[in-house]
Amino acid sequence: MNDYFAVFGLPRKLRLDGEELQRRFYELSRVHHPDFHQGASEEAQARALSASALVNRAYRALRDPLGRVEYLVALEEGREGAATKPRAPMDLLEEMLEVQEALQEARAAGLDEASRQRLDAERQRLMARRASEEEAIAARAAAWDAAVDGQGDRQGLLDWFTQRLAARAYLGTVIEDLSDALGEGEEGHVSHRRH
């Protein structure tokens, strides 16, 4: 697995200066962009294309704070992409079982105004809970950075991040299911089925 932090010459920390990351991205893009290597050999052009693609992937992964956490956890655990995604916490799965049952009942009986309001209220509650999970994840960035500097338990933090990210992902799936049942994408966006 490529270390996207290393691509930009950065330590594996979560609190990054977004402007500095963007500046490094533009610098590396100018160095590796295939348009600047058109007169080079085919092999050199292929290397430039590969390096340019790596810079783009690294920037996409690191520019978003939550995406950065997801990438860091996968990197630290040695996982490529979604090969072995962790499961959501059992207490959350049990709670969401009730939501899924209400969703199935509403689908079976037809979506009247009362069930529509109930499902929408549930969706709003879960969206607030997901936002709370995201805030908690972001709040732990400083603890991770301190652990990287040798002042904390990295494995404990990785485990915590893994569970919180799994909960966030599961909440997103249930929110999407509710949005689909209501005939709308989450927050007005087109919903996408889970992968």
Secondary structure, 3 states (H helix, E strand, C coil): CCCHHHHCCCCCCCCCCHHHHHHHHHHHHHHHCHHHHCCCCHHHHHHHHHHHHHHHHHHHHHHCHHHHHHHHHHHHHCCCCCCCCCCCCHHHHHHHHHHHHHHHHHHHHCCCHHHHHHHHHHHHHHHHHHHHHHHHHHHCHHHHHHHHCCCCCHHHHHHHHHHHHHHHHHHHHHHHHHHHHCCCCHHHCCCCCCC
